[in-house]
C-alpha cells in the first residue's frame, strides 16, 4: 500500500578489502568520540553510525536539571507517559522543591534541557503552568499519543501557562541549536560545564508564585525543518518528502499504517518532554520548609547548594536514592486536583468501609452468640424436667390394665 517503500535506508561500505588490517579498525579508547580522521577506523566510526541511526528515528526532549541539580534521565517513549502502577501523572513525575525567598533575595531558578534524535533544533522553549489546570490524562486514552490533543489545547490556550525562551542562545541565529550528530558539533553547551552535550537553559522567577504552588514544566522543540527542502536532483518537482522519518517529524497531517503499525505526524510539529513538577516553597510556611531541608539532610537526598551562601537551591523530593516520604506526602495532599487528591480520598474511605465491615461482622457474631446461648438455656430446661416416668404411659392407666388382667385370670 502507500505506506510501504518509505523507509530511510543506509548501506555502509566499510572497506574494499573484506579483511582490513588491524590498524584500519580504529581506536579502542573512547570510540564514541570522533578524532577527525586520526585513528578513526571502521569499527569506531560505524559504532557511532549505528547509534546515530537508532537515535534519530524519533526526536525527543528531556529536562536535565533544576538550579544546577542534575536529574535522572527520563527519556521514555511517549506511549509510556501514561500512569504507572495506578499512580497519577503528578505522582510519577520528578518532583523538585525550591525554597521560597523574598523577591529581593531569591535568584531565578534555572532549568536546563536537551534535545536529541535530530540534527538541527529550529526552536525550543519551556512551557509551565499549574498542574491543576491540566486534564486527567496527559496522553491519549485510546492510542497513547503524547501529549493528547486536550493537553496541547490546555497548554497553548490557557492564560495560566507561559513560555520561556532559552537564555543561552543567539536570538538572531537561524536555528536555536545543533545536536551531538551535527557536523559542527553540539551547541549551545551548559553554562556551568555540567553537561558536555547540547543544553538549553531558561530562568523561572519563582518569587511570582504563592507558597506551595505546584508547576508542571514541559520542554518542547521543533527540529530539522531543512529536511523539508528537496535537493536539486530530486523529482518530480513538488513531490515533497516521501520517507516516514521526515514526514513523522515535520508533517502534521501525515498518517501511515501497515501490518498493524502506525506512523503519524505531530499535530503541531512540537516534540514535548515528559513534565517535571516544580514545588515552590511550602504551604505551611517557614516551619514546613525547615522540615523539608532537615529531612533532605538526614536522607542524603540529591540537592543543589549555592557554593557562596551555602543556601539550598533545589531538592529532588522523589529521587530513587534519598526519597523523602514526608515531604512527598505533604506535596501530594495539597495537590488540589481530583486525580492528585484521590489517594487521600481513598484512604479515609477505605477506613470507613473496613469500619462498616467490622460492625457487620460484630453484629452477626453477637447474634450467633445470643442464639447459641438461648439453645443452651432450652436444653438445660429440658434436662431439668427430665424423669423416667415422663417416657412411660399414665400410671393410672397401667394400674387399670393390671386389674383387668387379674380378673381375666380368675374367670379362667
Buried (B, 14 or more C-beta within 10 A) or exposed (E): EEBEEBEEEEEEEBEEEEEBEEEEBBBEEEBEEEBEEEBBBBBBBBEBBEEBEEBBEBBBBBBBBBBBBBBEEBEEEBEEBBBEEEBBBBBBBBBBBBBBBEEEEBBEBBBBBBBBBBBBBBBBBBBBBBBBBBBBBBBBEEEBBBBBEBBBEBBEEEEEBBBBEBBBBEEEEEBBBBBBBBEEEBBBBBBEEBBEEBBBBBBBEBBEBEBBBBBBBBBBBBBBBEBEEBEEEEEEEEEEBEEBBBBBBBBEEBEBEEEEEEBBBBBBBBBBBBBBBBBBBBBBEEEBBEBBBEBBEEBEBBBBBEEEEEBBBBBBBBBEEBEBEBBBEBBBEBBBBEBBBBBBEEEEEEEEEEEEEEEEEEEEEEEEEEEEEEEEEEEEEEEEEEEEEEEEEEEEEEEEEEEEEEEEEEEE
